[in-house]
Amino acid sequence: MLPDLDLRLVRYFTVVAEQLNFARAAEELRVAQPSLSRQIQRLENTLGVRLLERTTQGSRLTAAGAAFLPKAQQLLHGAQQAILTALAAAPSRTITIGYVDDLVITPAVRNLRHRCPDAHVRTRHLGSQDASTLLERQVDVLVTRMPLPIPAEDLEVTVLYSEARVLLVPASHRLAGKEAVTAGDIAAEPLVGCTGMGLEWTTFWRLEPRSDSEPAPVGPTLAETYEDKLEAIADGTAIAIVPAGDRRYTLRPDLVTVALDGIEPCQIVVVTRTADTNPLVTEFVRSAKDFLVGHITSVTAPPA
């Protein structure tokens, strides 16, 4: 039996094959280079053949890779056409609403269904790194946090509310229990590295650029999932800056947050495609503005 192919891995391969350079391909795909190398190796293991060879000048296709590339490009094109065909055949009163991580959109979705009872409203939970699903038309609307890990061209961004950023540390950390700290207090602390996010997103959550113009130190763990991030923090190898409203860490009694003074908040937004003519998109934005607008979270800790 032939192996099942992960289209995401196939797309990664085609970009590397076109660039013949892992660093440039990782930049285009907005993933970390070590993660990209692992994904290519996964694809090679699935196929049972070597597709790429690294050289001092970059990379080159093996005979198997050169033979696979045009078929891979056809496969991706066919998959895209299949998606567009399905979307074109879907009822006009259909919308898929994406939302990331810990964000709750139930009040807005409920309101949209109440106001448009004949509409087919679907929801899809995503990770922050999956924002490209909006560009790929897998979702029609995306509720997420800024900065976006994807290019913002041809997108409309509506700010719903602001939310403070806080420091997440082990309960045994020297700063645990502090009322608040500043960026200078944590300048020497290594931060958890994350894969699959763009430069703007990464610098925002690492508090860059810094006053000393140096990059923030990064811990030894490169987290591919939120759970990996929590584990690295609990292990004491790194800390992280996280949204104050994201309470998923509370499932870990060995982690605590500390308020950050003088740090601008992040923003929760609803993102749509500029040229989208689906009337339900406009209606959901209206529902989101009415029912998802929270209060602006203070950037300093409350009095003890």
TIVEXDREN-211717 format. One record per residue (C-alpha): residue in three letters; z, y, x; residue number from 1. Coordinates in nm, 2 decimals, padded with zeros to 4 digits. Example, Ala and Ser with C-alpha at 12.3 -4.5 7.8 and 13.67 -1.06 7.14 Angstrom:
! TIVEXDREN-211717
atom res=ALA	Z=00.78	Y=-00.45	X=01.23	n=1
atom res=SER	Z=00.71	Y=-00.11	X=01.37	n=2
! end
This chain:
! TIVEXDREN-211717
atom res=MET	Z=00.00	Y=00.00	X=00.00	n=1
atom res=LEU	Z=-00.09	Y=00.34	X=00.13	n=2
atom res=PRO	Z=00.20	Y=00.59	X=00.19	n=3
atom res=ASP	Z=00.27	Y=00.88	X=-00.05	n=4
atom res=LEU	Z=00.20	Y=01.21	X=00.11	n=5
atom res=ASP	Z=00.42	Y=01.52	X=00.08	n=6
atom res=LEU	Z=00.18	Y=01.81	X=00.02	n=7
atom res=ARG	Z=00.42	Y=02.05	X=00.19	n=8
atom res=LEU	Z=00.40	Y=01.85	X=00.51	n=9
atom res=VAL	Z=00.02	Y=01.84	X=00.48	n=10
atom res=ARG	Z=00.01	Y=02.22	X=00.44	n=11
atom res=TYR	Z=00.23	Y=02.26	X=00.75	n=12
atom res=PHE	Z=00.00	Y=02.04	X=00.95	n=13
atom res=THR	Z=-00.31	Y=02.23	X=00.84	n=14
atom res=VAL	Z=-00.16	Y=02.56	X=00.95	n=15
atom res=VAL	Z=-00.06	Y=02.41	X=01.29	n=16
atom res=ALA	Z=-00.40	Y=02.26	X=01.33	n=17
atom res=GLU	Z=-00.57	Y=02.59	X=01.25	n=18
atom res=GLN	Z=-00.34	Y=02.79	X=01.49	n=19
atom res=LEU	Z=-00.31	Y=02.52	X=01.76	n=20
atom res=ASN	Z=00.02	Y=02.68	X=01.84	n=21
atom res=PHE	Z=00.36	Y=02.59	X=01.69	n=22
atom res=ALA	Z=00.51	Y=02.93	X=01.74	n=23
atom res=ARG	Z=00.24	Y=03.12	X=01.56	n=24
atom res=ALA	Z=00.22	Y=02.85	X=01.28	n=25
atom res=ALA	Z=00.60	Y=02.87	X=01.23	n=26
atom res=GLU	Z=00.57	Y=03.25	X=01.20	n=27
atom res=GLU	Z=00.29	Y=03.22	X=00.94	n=28
atom res=LEU	Z=00.48	Y=02.96	X=00.75	n=29
atom res=ARG	Z=00.81	Y=03.15	X=00.78	n=30
atom res=VAL	Z=01.00	Y=02.85	X=00.91	n=31
atom res=ALA	Z=01.19	Y=02.79	X=01.23	n=32
atom res=GLN	Z=00.99	Y=02.63	X=01.50	n=33
atom res=PRO	Z=01.22	Y=02.33	X=01.55	n=34
atom res=SER	Z=01.21	Y=02.26	X=01.18	n=35
atom res=LEU	Z=00.83	Y=02.28	X=01.18	n=36
atom res=SER	Z=00.82	Y=02.03	X=01.47	n=37
atom res=ARG	Z=01.04	Y=01.79	X=01.27	n=38
atom res=GLN	Z=00.83	Y=01.82	X=00.96	n=39
atom res=ILE	Z=00.51	Y=01.74	X=01.16	n=40
atom res=GLN	Z=00.68	Y=01.44	X=01.31	n=41
atom res=ARG	Z=00.78	Y=01.33	X=00.96	n=42
atom res=LEU	Z=00.41	Y=01.34	X=00.85	n=43
atom res=GLU	Z=00.31	Y=01.15	X=01.16	n=44
atom res=ASN	Z=00.57	Y=00.89	X=01.09	n=45
atom res=THR	Z=00.45	Y=00.86	X=00.73	n=46
atom res=LEU	Z=00.09	Y=00.81	X=00.84	n=47
atom res=GLY	Z=00.18	Y=00.60	X=01.14	n=48
atom res=VAL	Z=-00.05	Y=00.80	X=01.37	n=49
atom res=ARG	Z=-00.02	Y=01.09	X=01.62	n=50
atom res=LEU	Z=-00.19	Y=01.40	X=01.49	n=51
atom res=LEU	Z=-00.11	Y=01.66	X=01.75	n=52
atom res=GLU	Z=-00.04	Y=01.67	X=02.12	n=53
atom res=ARG	Z=00.14	Y=01.96	X=02.29	n=54
atom res=THR	Z=-00.01	Y=02.11	X=02.60	n=55
atom res=THR	Z=00.09	Y=02.39	X=02.84	n=56
atom res=GLN	Z=-00.16	Y=02.61	X=02.65	n=57
atom res=GLY	Z=-00.04	Y=02.52	X=02.30	n=58
atom res=SER	Z=-00.14	Y=02.22	X=02.10	n=59
atom res=ARG	Z=-00.45	Y=02.01	X=02.04	n=60
atom res=LEU	Z=-00.56	Y=01.77	X=01.78	n=61
atom res=THR	Z=-00.58	Y=01.40	X=01.85	n=62
atom res=ALA	Z=-00.88	Y=01.21	X=01.73	n=63
atom res=ALA	Z=-00.67	Y=01.10	X=01.43	n=64
atom res=GLY	Z=-00.57	Y=01.46	X=01.37	n=65
atom res=ALA	Z=-00.93	Y=01.59	X=01.39	n=66
atom res=ALA	Z=-01.04	Y=01.33	X=01.14	n=67
atom res=PHE	Z=-00.74	Y=01.40	X=00.91	n=68
atom res=LEU	Z=-00.77	Y=01.78	X=00.90	n=69
atom res=PRO	Z=-01.08	Y=01.83	X=00.68	n=70
atom res=LYS	Z=-00.94	Y=01.57	X=00.43	n=71
atom res=ALA	Z=-00.60	Y=01.74	X=00.43	n=72
atom res=GLN	Z=-00.77	Y=02.07	X=00.35	n=73
atom res=GLN	Z=-00.96	Y=01.91	X=00.07	n=74
atom res=LEU	Z=-00.64	Y=01.75	X=-00.06	n=75
atom res=LEU	Z=-00.46	Y=02.09	X=-00.07	n=76
atom res=HIS	Z=-00.75	Y=02.26	X=-00.23	n=77
atom res=GLY	Z=-00.77	Y=01.98	X=-00.49	n=78
atom res=ALA	Z=-00.40	Y=02.01	X=-00.56	n=79
atom res=GLN	Z=-00.43	Y=02.39	X=-00.61	n=80
atom res=GLN	Z=-00.72	Y=02.34	X=-00.85	n=81
atom res=ALA	Z=-00.52	Y=02.08	X=-01.05	n=82
atom res=ILE	Z=-00.23	Y=02.33	X=-01.08	n=83
atom res=LEU	Z=-00.46	Y=02.61	X=-01.20	n=84
atom res=THR	Z=-00.64	Y=02.38	X=-01.44	n=85
atom res=ALA	Z=-00.31	Y=02.27	X=-01.59	n=86
atom res=LEU	Z=-00.19	Y=02.63	X=-01.62	n=87
atom res=ALA	Z=-00.51	Y=02.74	X=-01.79	n=88
atom res=ALA	Z=-00.47	Y=02.47	X=-02.05	n=89
atom res=ALA	Z=-00.11	Y=02.55	X=-02.12	n=90
atom res=PRO	Z=-00.02	Y=02.73	X=-02.44	n=91
atom res=SER	Z=-00.04	Y=03.11	X=-02.40	n=92
atom res=ARG	Z=00.32	Y=03.14	X=-02.52	n=93
atom res=THR	Z=00.46	Y=02.96	X=-02.21	n=94
atom res=ILE	Z=00.67	Y=03.10	X=-01.93	n=95
atom res=THR	Z=00.85	Y=02.93	X=-01.64	n=96
atom res=ILE	Z=01.15	Y=03.13	X=-01.50	n=97
atom res=GLY	Z=01.27	Y=03.06	X=-01.15	n=98
atom res=TYR	Z=01.62	Y=03.14	X=-01.04	n=99
atom res=VAL	Z=01.78	Y=03.07	X=-00.70	n=100
atom res=ASP	Z=02.10	Y=02.94	X=-00.56	n=101
atom res=ASP	Z=02.41	Y=03.03	X=-00.76	n=102
atom res=LEU	Z=02.25	Y=03.29	X=-00.99	n=103
atom res=VAL	Z=02.30	Y=03.24	X=-01.37	n=104
atom res=ILE	Z=02.02	Y=03.34	X=-01.60	n=105
atom res=THR	Z=02.14	Y=03.18	X=-01.92	n=106
atom res=PRO	Z=02.21	Y=03.50	X=-02.12	n=107
atom res=ALA	Z=01.86	Y=03.64	X=-02.06	n=108
atom res=VAL	Z=01.69	Y=03.31	X=-02.13	n=109
atom res=ARG	Z=01.89	Y=03.27	X=-02.45	n=110
atom res=ASN	Z=01.79	Y=03.62	X=-02.56	n=111
atom res=LEU	Z=01.42	Y=03.56	X=-02.48	n=112
atom res=ARG	Z=01.42	Y=03.24	X=-02.68	n=113
atom res=HIS	Z=01.59	Y=03.42	X=-02.97	n=114
atom res=ARG	Z=01.34	Y=03.71	X=-02.97	n=115
atom res=CYS	Z=01.03	Y=03.48	X=-02.91	n=116
atom res=PRO	Z=01.12	Y=03.16	X=-03.11	n=117
atom res=ASP	Z=00.76	Y=03.03	X=-03.08	n=118
atom res=ALA	Z=00.75	Y=03.05	X=-02.70	n=119
atom res=HIS	Z=00.79	Y=02.76	X=-02.47	n=120
atom res=VAL	Z=01.05	Y=02.88	X=-02.22	n=121
atom res=ARG	Z=01.12	Y=02.67	X=-01.91	n=122
atom res=THR	Z=01.36	Y=02.73	X=-01.63	n=123
atom res=ARG	Z=01.35	Y=02.60	X=-01.27	n=124
atom res=HIS	Z=01.63	Y=02.61	X=-01.02	n=125
atom res=LEU	Z=01.52	Y=02.69	X=-00.66	n=126
atom res=GLY	Z=01.66	Y=02.76	X=-00.32	n=127
atom res=SER	Z=01.62	Y=03.11	X=-00.17	n=128
atom res=GLN	Z=01.35	Y=02.97	X=00.07	n=129
atom res=ASP	Z=01.14	Y=02.86	X=-00.23	n=130
atom res=ALA	Z=01.04	Y=03.21	X=-00.34	n=131
atom res=SER	Z=00.68	Y=03.13	X=-00.25	n=132
atom res=THR	Z=00.66	Y=02.93	X=-00.58	n=133
atom res=LEU	Z=00.60	Y=03.27	X=-00.75	n=134
atom res=LEU	Z=00.30	Y=03.34	X=-00.53	n=135
atom res=GLU	Z=00.18	Y=02.98	X=-00.59	n=136
atom res=ARG	Z=00.21	Y=03.03	X=-00.97	n=137
atom res=GLN	Z=00.46	Y=02.75	X=-01.01	n=138
atom res=VAL	Z=00.69	Y=03.00	X=-01.17	n=139
atom res=ASP	Z=00.60	Y=03.32	X=-01.36	n=140
atom res=VAL	Z=00.92	Y=03.51	X=-01.29	n=141
atom res=LEU	Z=01.18	Y=03.48	X=-01.02	n=142
atom res=VAL	Z=01.55	Y=03.60	X=-01.03	n=143
atom res=THR	Z=01.67	Y=03.62	X=-00.67	n=144
atom res=ARG	Z=01.84	Y=03.83	X=-00.41	n=145
atom res=MET	Z=01.68	Y=04.09	X=-00.18	n=146
atom res=PRO	Z=01.54	Y=04.09	X=00.08	n=147
atom res=LEU	Z=01.26	Y=03.86	X=-00.03	n=148
atom res=PRO	Z=01.16	Y=03.58	X=00.22	n=149
atom res=ILE	Z=00.80	Y=03.63	X=00.12	n=150
atom res=PRO	Z=00.55	Y=03.92	X=00.14	n=151
atom res=ALA	Z=00.61	Y=04.17	X=-00.13	n=152
atom res=GLU	Z=00.25	Y=04.28	X=-00.17	n=153
atom res=ASP	Z=00.12	Y=04.23	X=-00.53	n=154
atom res=LEU	Z=00.47	Y=04.18	X=-00.65	n=155
atom res=GLU	Z=00.68	Y=04.40	X=-00.88	n=156
atom res=VAL	Z=01.06	Y=04.41	X=-00.81	n=157
atom res=THR	Z=01.31	Y=04.52	X=-01.07	n=158
atom res=VAL	Z=01.66	Y=04.57	X=-00.94	n=159
atom res=LEU	Z=01.93	Y=04.44	X=-01.18	n=160
atom res=TYR	Z=02.25	Y=04.51	X=-01.00	n=161
atom res=SER	Z=02.41	Y=04.53	X=-00.65	n=162
atom res=GLU	Z=02.66	Y=04.29	X=-00.50	n=163
atom res=ALA	Z=02.88	Y=04.32	X=-00.19	n=164
atom res=ARG	Z=02.83	Y=04.11	X=00.11	n=165
atom res=VAL	Z=03.14	Y=03.93	X=00.25	n=166
atom res=LEU	Z=03.23	Y=03.73	X=00.56	n=167
atom res=LEU	Z=03.27	Y=03.35	X=00.52	n=168
atom res=VAL	Z=03.50	Y=03.19	X=00.77	n=169
atom res=PRO	Z=03.72	Y=02.88	X=00.82	n=170
atom res=ALA	Z=04.06	Y=02.91	X=00.67	n=171
atom res=SER	Z=04.20	Y=02.87	X=01.03	n=172
atom res=HIS	Z=03.98	Y=03.16	X=01.17	n=173
atom res=ARG	Z=04.15	Y=03.45	X=01.34	n=174
atom res=LEU	Z=04.01	Y=03.69	X=01.08	n=175
atom res=ALA	Z=04.11	Y=03.48	X=00.78	n=176
atom res=GLY	Z=04.37	Y=03.66	X=00.57	n=177
atom res=LYS	Z=04.25	Y=04.01	X=00.68	n=178
atom res=GLU	Z=04.21	Y=04.26	X=00.40	n=179
atom res=ALA	Z=03.87	Y=04.37	X=00.54	n=180
atom res=VAL	Z=03.68	Y=04.38	X=00.87	n=181
atom res=THR	Z=03.39	Y=04.58	X=01.01	n=182
atom res=ALA	Z=03.06	Y=04.47	X=01.17	n=183
atom res=GLY	Z=03.22	Y=04.56	X=01.51	n=184
atom res=ASP	Z=03.50	Y=04.32	X=01.45	n=185
atom res=ILE	Z=03.26	Y=04.03	X=01.43	n=186
atom res=ALA	Z=03.00	Y=04.14	X=01.68	n=187
atom res=ALA	Z=03.08	Y=03.85	X=01.92	n=188
atom res=GLU	Z=03.11	Y=03.59	X=01.65	n=189
atom res=PRO	Z=02.82	Y=03.34	X=01.63	n=190
atom res=LEU	Z=02.64	Y=03.32	X=01.30	n=191
atom res=VAL	Z=02.49	Y=03.02	X=01.13	n=192
atom res=GLY	Z=02.11	Y=02.99	X=01.19	n=193
atom res=CYS	Z=01.90	Y=02.92	X=00.88	n=194
atom res=THR	Z=01.55	Y=02.78	X=00.85	n=195
atom res=GLY	Z=01.26	Y=02.87	X=00.63	n=196
atom res=MET	Z=01.35	Y=03.24	X=00.59	n=197
atom res=GLY	Z=01.15	Y=03.55	X=00.69	n=198
atom res=LEU	Z=01.24	Y=03.81	X=00.96	n=199
atom res=GLU	Z=01.35	Y=04.07	X=00.71	n=200
atom res=TRP	Z=01.58	Y=03.83	X=00.53	n=201
atom res=THR	Z=01.73	Y=03.70	X=00.85	n=202
atom res=THR	Z=01.80	Y=04.04	X=01.00	n=203
atom res=PHE	Z=01.96	Y=04.16	X=00.68	n=204
atom res=TRP	Z=02.21	Y=03.87	X=00.67	n=205
atom res=ARG	Z=02.28	Y=03.89	X=01.04	n=206
atom res=LEU	Z=02.36	Y=04.26	X=01.01	n=207
atom res=GLU	Z=02.08	Y=04.35	X=01.25	n=208
atom res=PRO	Z=01.98	Y=04.58	X=01.41	n=209
atom res=ARG	Z=02.31	Y=04.62	X=01.58	n=210
atom res=SER	Z=02.45	Y=04.93	X=01.75	n=211
atom res=ASP	Z=02.41	Y=04.77	X=02.09	n=212
atom res=SER	Z=02.04	Y=04.67	X=02.00	n=213
atom res=GLU	Z=02.12	Y=04.31	X=02.09	n=214
atom res=PRO	Z=02.05	Y=04.02	X=01.86	n=215
atom res=ALA	Z=02.34	Y=03.87	X=01.68	n=216
atom res=PRO	Z=02.47	Y=03.55	X=01.85	n=217
atom res=VAL	Z=02.37	Y=03.23	X=01.67	n=218
atom res=GLY	Z=02.58	Y=02.91	X=01.66	n=219
atom res=PRO	Z=02.45	Y=02.57	X=01.76	n=220
atom res=THR	Z=02.38	Y=02.45	X=01.41	n=221
atom res=LEU	Z=02.04	Y=02.53	X=01.25	n=222
atom res=ALA	Z=02.12	Y=02.49	X=00.87	n=223
atom res=GLU	Z=01.84	Y=02.37	X=00.65	n=224
atom res=THR	Z=02.05	Y=02.36	X=00.33	n=225
atom res=TYR	Z=02.35	Y=02.57	X=00.20	n=226
atom res=GLU	Z=02.57	Y=02.26	X=00.24	n=227
atom res=ASP	Z=02.47	Y=02.25	X=00.61	n=228
atom res=LYS	Z=02.58	Y=02.61	X=00.64	n=229
atom res=LEU	Z=02.92	Y=02.54	X=00.48	n=230
atom res=GLU	Z=02.97	Y=02.24	X=00.71	n=231
atom res=ALA	Z=02.89	Y=02.44	X=01.02	n=232
atom res=ILE	Z=03.14	Y=02.72	X=00.92	n=233
atom res=ALA	Z=03.41	Y=02.47	X=00.83	n=234
atom res=ASP	Z=03.36	Y=02.30	X=01.17	n=235
atom res=GLY	Z=03.44	Y=02.63	X=01.33	n=236
atom res=THR	Z=03.11	Y=02.66	X=01.53	n=237
atom res=ALA	Z=02.99	Y=02.97	X=01.34	n=238
atom res=ILE	Z=03.05	Y=03.22	X=01.06	n=239
atom res=ALA	Z=02.82	Y=03.37	X=00.79	n=240
atom res=ILE	Z=02.76	Y=03.67	X=00.58	n=241
atom res=VAL	Z=02.72	Y=03.57	X=00.22	n=242
atom res=PRO	Z=02.70	Y=03.74	X=-00.13	n=243
atom res=ALA	Z=03.04	Y=03.81	X=-00.28	n=244
atom res=GLY	Z=02.93	Y=03.67	X=-00.61	n=245
atom res=ASP	Z=02.82	Y=03.33	X=-00.47	n=246
atom res=ARG	Z=03.13	Y=03.12	X=-00.53	n=247
atom res=ARG	Z=03.00	Y=02.78	X=-00.43	n=248
atom res=TYR	Z=03.21	Y=02.79	X=-00.12	n=249
atom res=THR	Z=03.52	Y=02.77	X=-00.34	n=250
atom res=LEU	Z=03.46	Y=02.40	X=-00.37	n=251
atom res=ARG	Z=03.57	Y=02.39	X=00.00	n=252
atom res=PRO	Z=03.95	Y=02.47	X=00.04	n=253
atom res=ASP	Z=03.89	Y=02.50	X=00.41	n=254
atom res=LEU	Z=03.68	Y=02.82	X=00.37	n=255
atom res=VAL	Z=03.78	Y=03.17	X=00.28	n=256
atom res=THR	Z=03.60	Y=03.51	X=00.25	n=257
atom res=VAL	Z=03.70	Y=03.84	X=00.40	n=258
atom res=ALA	Z=03.57	Y=04.18	X=00.27	n=259
atom res=LEU	Z=03.33	Y=04.37	X=00.49	n=260
atom res=ASP	Z=03.37	Y=04.75	X=00.52	n=261
atom res=GLY	Z=03.08	Y=04.98	X=00.57	n=262
atom res=ILE	Z=02.81	Y=04.72	X=00.49	n=263
atom res=GLU	Z=02.54	Y=04.80	X=00.23	n=264
atom res=PRO	Z=02.54	Y=04.55	X=-00.06	n=265
atom res=CYS	Z=02.26	Y=04.32	X=-00.14	n=266
atom res=GLN	Z=02.06	Y=04.35	X=-00.46	n=267
atom res=ILE	Z=01.99	Y=04.09	X=-00.74	n=268
atom res=VAL	Z=01.63	Y=04.14	X=-00.87	n=269
atom res=VAL	Z=01.38	Y=04.00	X=-01.10	n=270
atom res=VAL	Z=01.04	Y=03.96	X=-00.94	n=271
atom res=THR	Z=00.70	Y=03.92	X=-01.11	n=272
atom res=ARG	Z=00.33	Y=03.92	X=-01.00	n=273
atom res=THR	Z=00.18	Y=04.27	X=-01.04	n=274
atom res=ALA	Z=-00.14	Y=04.15	X=-01.21	n=275
atom res=ASP	Z=00.03	Y=03.90	X=-01.45	n=276
atom res=THR	Z=-00.08	Y=03.96	X=-01.81	n=277
atom res=ASN	Z=00.15	Y=03.70	X=-01.97	n=278
atom res=PRO	Z=00.34	Y=03.91	X=-02.23	n=279
atom res=LEU	Z=00.64	Y=03.68	X=-02.20	n=280
atom res=VAL	Z=00.69	Y=03.80	X=-01.84	n=281
atom res=THR	Z=00.74	Y=04.16	X=-01.97	n=282
atom res=GLU	Z=00.97	Y=04.03	X=-02.24	n=283
atom res=PHE	Z=01.19	Y=03.83	X=-01.99	n=284
atom res=VAL	Z=01.22	Y=04.14	X=-01.76	n=285
atom res=ARG	Z=01.35	Y=04.33	X=-02.07	n=286
atom res=SER	Z=01.60	Y=04.05	X=-02.14	n=287
atom res=ALA	Z=01.71	Y=04.04	X=-01.78	n=288
atom res=LYS	Z=01.77	Y=04.41	X=-01.77	n=289
atom res=ASP	Z=01.98	Y=04.39	X=-02.09	n=290
atom res=PHE	Z=02.17	Y=04.07	X=-02.01	n=291
atom res=LEU	Z=02.18	Y=04.01	X=-01.64	n=292
atom res=VAL	Z=02.29	Y=04.35	X=-01.52	n=293
atom res=GLY	Z=02.63	Y=04.32	X=-01.36	n=294
atom res=HIS	Z=02.87	Y=04.57	X=-01.21	n=295
atom res=ILE	Z=02.82	Y=04.70	X=-00.86	n=296
atom res=THR	Z=03.06	Y=04.50	X=-00.65	n=297
atom res=SER	Z=03.29	Y=04.71	X=-00.43	n=298
atom res=VAL	Z=03.22	Y=04.67	X=-00.05	n=299
atom res=THR	Z=03.59	Y=04.69	X=00.03	n=300
atom res=ALA	Z=03.87	Y=04.46	X=-00.06	n=301
atom res=PRO	Z=04.11	Y=04.55	X=-00.35	n=302
atom res=PRO	Z=04.46	Y=04.66	X=-00.26	n=303
atom res=ALA	Z=04.69	Y=04.38	X=-00.18	n=304
! end
